[in-house]
Amino acid sequence: MRFAYHCTDSEGLPRKGLIESSSESAAQEELRGRGWTIESVRSLARRASGPVPVPPAAAASGAATTRRLADDAPPGAGTRSRGLDSRSLSLLTLHLATMASAGIPFERSLEALSRGTSPAVAEVCKDVRQRLLRGYPLSRSMAASSGVFSPVFINLIRIGEETGSIPRVLHSLAEDLRRAEDRRSRLFASLIYPIFVVLVSALMVAFIFYYMLPRFLSILPDLGGEVPWLTRAVSAVADPDLLLLGMGLLAGGALWWVTASRTPAGRLSIQRILYGIPGPGKYLLEALIARLARSLGLMLSSGIPVAAALPLLVSPTSGYYVLDEAIREIRTEFAGDGDLIGAFERSRLMPRLLVQMLAAGDATGELNVFLERYADFSEERIDLAVENCLRLLEPLTIAILGVVTGVVVLAVFLPVYQLVLAQ
């Protein structure tokens, strides 16, 4: 059996954690053997396989959890300067879930992980373990590692602590992170070859236009005769002044991008432009909304009420400013009239299908299930669209390269052909 304990060690520092023992009395005996004074020992045998029941106090305080965790963060909070990539965070969560299921205390788990992982993961493990040893719970210890764990992640851990279901919560988080990482990895792998083809084609076109073509065009005046219109057009495109103009426009656009990204309003404008691009922008936004639906569904299935879950979806470090703005509007409307479906429906960003799924989930009392279904459907649709685009990209690139090469060849040989006919 597993027990949650709250003790004070010989130096007067608080100690909290989990212990595996045959009975409560045996657990107390083991804790006294460490020289600790026992304040409470609680059995965790009441874990259920369904949604985690949240104590009323936990549900009532959910909306202010992120702020409270930040305000009450242990000393040294926010001192980390390095974050974790998605793959490292996924593996760390999976390892913690596996060890927690085996009854291994988090202090020992984090100590083991800090020795056999990358420097970034080791640093996070050492920071969190140090705070655990000082008596802080896991959720507050993770909250102190600013920029590593999201508000959703931290609050799900907190709910797991209060309900005795941390292993199951960690497994759910690990599965969610693994799924997202798998999709990113597949997309990256499928993009390598098309990107290589596009880059090689672009280099070939640049070589033809700005190296070979100018050298041939320089001898045309010596040949005499009228220069064909196609040759004049290609010559205008290959003009170095036009190249400099294009490079200047690119540099100006890059400068605007860097300047705008330093302000919240500028970042919001950039993302509105990106998500407004026909085709790619639509799928980028749909992927973000699918991620939002999955996160919301995960919190609801863990017992966090909607009113407490919505604020946790807005993260100042997420980088998704357009989506954060939409969630704030939804949260404000929901707080006003309590109509979740209406709040999502009135949002210009949320798709109609998501609203319909929410309505079905609300009618059946299974909001979390229908949110998961929407996320699965959207991700499959996006994967299919990306796969189809990548299939078209290679032949399209080859066709464009063939057309450009053909036009250049015609532009080169037309003057020679006219000169031969004139003789």
C-alpha positions in Angstrom: 0.0 0.0 0.0 1.1 3.6 -0.6 0.8 6.4 2.0 1.2 10.1 1.8 3.1 11.5 4.7 3.8 14.9 6.2 6.6 15.0 8.7 9.3 17.3 10.3 12.9 16.2 10.2 15.5 16.5 12.9 16.5 20.0 11.7 12.9 21.2 11.9 12.3 21.2 8.1 9.0 19.9 6.7 9.0 16.7 4.7 6.2 15.5 2.4 6.0 12.6 0.0 4.9 9.1 -0.7 6.0 5.8 1.0 5.3 2.2 0.2 4.5 -0.1 3.2 2.4 -3.0 4.2 0.3 -1.0 6.7 -0.1 2.5 8.1 1.6 1.5 11.4 4.6 0.0 9.4 4.8 3.3 7.4 4.9 5.3 10.6 7.6 3.0 12.1 9.7 3.5 9.0 9.3 7.3 9.1 10.2 7.4 12.8 13.3 5.3 11.9 14.5 8.2 9.8 14.4 10.5 12.9 11.3 12.4 11.7 8.4 13.6 13.7 5.1 12.5 12.1 2.3 15.0 11.6 0.1 12.9 9.3 0.1 9.7 7.4 -2.7 9.1 4.8 -3.5 6.0 2.8 -3.8 6.4 -1.0 -5.6 3.1 -1.6 -8.8 4.9 -2.6 -7.6 5.7 -6.1 -10.2 5.2 -8.7 -9.9 4.3 -12.4 -12.4 6.9 -13.5 -12.2 10.7 -13.4 -10.3 12.0 -10.4 -12.7 13.4 -7.7 -11.5 16.9 -6.8 -12.1 18.1 -3.3 -14.4 21.1 -3.1 -11.6 23.3 -1.7 -9.4 22.3 -4.6 -12.0 23.1 -7.2 -12.9 26.4 -5.6 -9.3 27.5 -5.7 -8.5 26.3 -9.2 -8.9 29.7 -10.9 -6.2 31.3 -8.8 -3.8 28.4 -8.7 -1.3 29.7 -11.1 -1.0 33.0 -9.4 -0.8 31.4 -6.0 1.9 29.0 -7.1 3.9 31.9 -8.4 3.4 34.0 -5.3 4.2 31.1 -2.9 7.1 29.8 -4.9 10.0 28.5 -2.8 13.2 30.6 -2.6 15.2 30.4 -5.8 12.1 30.4 -8.0 12.6 31.6 -11.5 16.4 31.4 -11.3 16.5 28.9 -14.2 17.5 30.3 -17.6 17.2 27.1 -19.7 14.0 25.4 -20.7 13.4 21.9 -22.0 12.5 20.9 -25.6 9.3 19.0 -26.0 11.0 15.6 -26.4 13.0 16.0 -23.2 9.9 17.1 -21.3 8.0 14.1 -22.6 10.7 11.7 -21.6 11.1 13.3 -18.2 7.3 13.0 -17.5 7.2 9.4 -18.7 10.1 8.4 -16.4 8.5 10.1 -13.4 5.2 8.4 -14.1 6.8 5.0 -14.4 8.8 5.4 -11.2 5.8 6.9 -9.3 3.7 3.8 -10.3 6.5 1.6 -8.9 6.3 3.5 -5.6 9.7 5.2 -5.9 9.7 8.6 -4.1 10.2 11.6 -6.3 13.4 12.6 -4.5 15.0 9.3 -5.6 13.5 9.4 -9.1 14.8 12.9 -9.7 18.2 12.0 -8.3 18.5 9.1 -10.7 17.3 11.1 -13.7 19.7 13.9 -12.9 22.7 11.5 -13.4 21.8 9.8 -16.7 20.2 12.5 -18.8 21.2 15.7 -20.7 22.6 18.7 -18.9 19.3 20.6 -19.3 17.2 17.8 -17.9 19.7 17.2 -15.1 19.5 20.9 -14.1 15.7 20.8 -13.9 15.7 17.5 -11.9 18.2 18.9 -9.4 16.2 22.1 -9.0 12.9 20.3 -8.4 14.6 17.7 -6.1 16.2 20.4 -4.0 12.8 22.0 -3.3 11.2 18.6 -2.6 13.9 18.0 0.0 13.1 21.3 1.6 9.5 20.0 2.1 7.7 21.7 -0.8 5.1 19.6 -2.7 5.9 18.5 -6.3 3.5 21.1 -7.9 5.1 24.1 -6.1 8.6 22.7 -6.8 7.8 22.5 -10.5 6.1 25.9 -10.6 9.4 27.4 -9.3 11.2 26.2 -12.4 9.8 29.0 -14.5 9.3 28.4 -18.2 9.7 24.6 -18.0 6.3 23.3 -16.9 3.1 24.9 -18.3 0.3 26.1 -15.9 -1.8 23.2 -17.2 0.9 20.7 -16.3 1.5 22.2 -12.8 -2.2 22.3 -11.9 -2.8 18.7 -13.0 0.0 17.7 -10.7 -1.6 19.7 -7.9 -4.9 17.9 -8.4 -3.0 14.6 -8.4 -1.4 15.5 -5.1 -4.8 16.4 -3.5 -6.5 13.2 -4.8 -3.7 10.7 -4.5 -3.5 10.0 -8.2 -0.2 11.5 -9.3 1.0 8.4 -11.2 -2.2 8.4 -13.3 -2.0 12.1 -13.9 1.7 11.8 -14.9 0.9 9.0 -17.3 -1.8 11.1 -18.9 0.5 14.1 -19.3 3.3 11.8 -20.7 0.9 10.4 -23.3 -0.3 13.8 -24.3 3.3 15.1 -24.7 4.4 12.0 -26.5 1.5 12.3 -29.0 2.4 15.9 -29.8 6.1 15.1 -30.1 5.4 12.2 -32.5 3.4 14.5 -34.7 6.2 17.1 -34.8 8.8 14.4 -35.5 6.8 12.9 -38.4 6.3 16.3 -39.9 10.0 17.2 -39.6 11.0 13.9 -41.2 8.6 14.3 -44.1 9.8 17.9 -44.7 13.5 17.1 -45.1 13.4 15.8 -48.7 11.0 18.5 -50.1 13.0 21.3 -48.5 16.2 19.8 -49.9 14.6 19.7 -53.4 13.3 23.3 -53.1 16.7 24.7 -51.9 18.6 22.9 -54.7 16.1 24.2 -57.3 16.4 27.7 -56.0 20.2 27.6 -56.1 20.1 26.3 -59.7 17.7 29.1 -60.8 19.9 31.7 -59.1 23.0 30.3 -60.8 21.3 30.5 -64.2 19.8 34.0 -63.8 22.7 35.8 -62.1 25.8 34.0 -63.4 25.2 32.3 -66.8 22.6 34.6 -68.3 24.4 37.9 -67.7 27.5 36.6 -69.4 25.5 35.6 -72.5 23.5 38.8 -72.6 26.7 40.9 -72.6 27.6 39.6 -76.1 24.2 40.3 -77.7 25.0 43.9 -78.7 28.0 42.6 -80.7 25.7 40.3 -82.7 23.5 43.1 -83.9 19.9 42.8 -84.8 16.8 43.3 -82.8 16.6 41.6 -79.4 13.5 39.4 -79.0 10.9 40.5 -76.3 11.4 37.3 -74.3 15.1 37.9 -74.1 14.5 41.5 -73.0 12.1 40.3 -70.3 14.5 37.7 -68.9 17.3 40.3 -69.0 15.2 42.7 -66.9 14.5 39.9 -64.3 18.3 39.2 -64.2 19.1 42.8 -63.6 21.4 43.2 -60.5 19.5 46.3 -59.5 16.3 44.2 -59.2 18.1 41.7 -57.1 19.4 44.4 -54.8 15.8 45.8 -54.5 14.5 42.3 -53.6 17.2 41.9 -51.0 16.4 45.3 -49.5 12.7 44.4 -49.2 13.6 41.2 -47.5 15.9 43.0 -45.1 13.2 45.6 -44.4 10.7 42.9 -43.7 13.0 41.0 -41.4 13.8 44.3 -39.5 10.0 44.9 -39.1 9.5 41.3 -37.9 12.2 41.6 -35.3 11.0 45.0 -34.1 7.3 44.0 -34.0 8.1 40.8 -32.1 9.4 42.8 -29.2 6.0 44.2 -28.3 2.7 42.3 -27.4 0.8 44.3 -30.0 3.4 43.6 -32.7 3.5 39.8 -31.9 -0.3 39.7 -32.1 -0.2 41.5 -35.5 2.5 39.0 -36.8 0.4 36.0 -35.8 -2.7 37.4 -37.3 -0.8 37.8 -40.6 0.5 34.2 -40.4 -2.8 32.6 -39.5 -4.5 34.7 -42.2 -2.4 33.2 -45.0 -4.7 31.1 -47.2 -4.1 27.4 -46.8 -1.1 27.1 -44.4 -2.4 29.7 -41.9 -5.7 27.8 -41.6 -4.0 24.6 -40.7 -1.6 26.2 -38.3 -4.5 27.7 -36.4 -6.5 24.5 -36.5 -3.5 22.7 -35.0 -3.4 25.2 -32.1 -7.1 24.8 -31.4 -6.8 21.0 -31.4 -4.0 21.4 -28.9 -6.2 23.7 -26.8 -9.1 21.2 -27.0 -6.9 18.3 -25.8 -5.5 20.3 -22.9 -9.0 21.4 -21.8 -10.2 17.8 -22.1 -7.3 16.5 -20.0 -8.0 19.0 -17.3 -11.8 18.2 -17.2 -11.1 14.5 -17.1 -8.9 15.1 -14.1 -11.7 16.9 -12.3 -10.7 20.5 -12.8 -13.9 22.5 -13.4 -14.4 24.6 -16.5 -14.2 27.9 -14.7 -10.8 27.0 -13.2 -9.5 25.3 -16.4 -10.0 28.2 -18.8 -7.6 30.6 -17.1 -4.9 27.9 -17.1 -5.1 27.7 -20.9 -3.7 31.3 -21.2 0.1 31.2 -20.6 2.2 34.4 -21.0 5.1 32.2 -22.2 3.1 30.1 -24.7 3.8 32.4 -27.7 0.3 31.9 -29.1 -1.0 35.4 -28.7 -3.9 35.2 -31.0 -5.2 32.1 -29.3 -4.6 33.6 -25.8 -6.6 36.6 -26.8 -9.5 34.4 -27.9 -9.4 32.4 -24.7 -9.5 35.5 -22.6 -12.6 36.7 -24.4 -14.3 33.3 -23.9 -13.3 33.3 -20.2 -14.8 36.7 -19.7 -18.1 35.8 -21.4 -18.3 32.5 -19.6 -17.8 34.3 -16.2 -20.6 36.7 -17.1 -23.4 34.3 -18.1 -22.0 30.8 -17.5 -22.8 29.7 -21.1 -19.7 27.9 -22.3 -21.2 26.9 -25.6 -22.3 30.4 -26.4 -18.9 31.8 -25.4 -17.1 29.5 -27.9 -19.7 30.1 -30.5 -19.3 33.9 -30.4 -15.6 33.7 -30.7 -14.5 34.4 -34.3 -11.5 32.1 -33.9 -13.3 28.8 -32.8 -14.4 26.5 -35.6 -18.1 25.4 -35.9 -17.2 21.8 -35.4 -15.6 22.5 -32.0 -18.8 24.3 -30.9 -20.9 21.3 -32.1 -18.7 18.9 -30.2 -19.0 21.0 -27.0 -22.7 21.1 -27.3 -22.9 17.3 -27.7 -20.5 16.9 -24.8 -22.5 19.3 -22.6 -25.8 17.4 -23.4 -24.3 14.0 -22.5 -22.2 15.2 -19.6 -19.0 14.1 -21.3 -17.3 17.3 -22.3 -13.8 15.8 -21.9 -14.6 12.9 -24.2 -15.9 15.1 -27.0 -13.0 17.5 -26.7 -10.6 14.5 -27.1 -12.6 13.4 -30.2 -12.4 16.8 -31.7 -8.6 16.9 -31.1 -8.2 13.5 -32.7 -10.2 14.4 -35.7 -8.5 17.7 -36.3 -5.0 16.2 -35.9 -5.8 13.4 -38.4 -7.2 16.0 -40.8 -4.1 18.2 -40.5 -1.8 15.2 -41.0 -3.7 14.2 -44.1 -3.5 17.7 -45.5 0.2 18.0 -44.8 0.8 14.6 -46.4 -1.1 15.6 -49.6 0.8 19.0 -49.8 4.2 17.3 -49.4 3.2 14.8 -52.2 2.5 17.7 -54.5 5.5 19.8 -53.5 8.2 17.7 -55.2 6.5 17.4 -58.7 5.4 21.1 -58.5 9.0 22.2 -57.7 10.4 20.1 -60.6 7.8 21.5 -62.9 8.6 25.1 -61.9 12.3 24.5 -62.4 11.6 23.0 -65.8 9.5 25.9 -66.9 12.2 28.4 -65.7 15.0 26.5 -67.4 13.0 26.3 -70.6 12.2 30.1 -70.6 15.9 30.9 -70.1 17.0 28.5 -72.8 14.5 30.1 -75.2 15.7 33.6 -74.2 19.3 32.6 -75.0 18.7 30.8 -78.3 16.1 33.2 -79.8 18.6 35.9 -80.7 21.0 33.3 -82.2 18.2 31.7 -84.2 17.1 35.2 -85.5 20.7 35.9 -86.5 21.0 32.6 -88.4 17.7 33.3 -90.2 18.9 36.8 -91.1 22.0 35.4 -92.8 
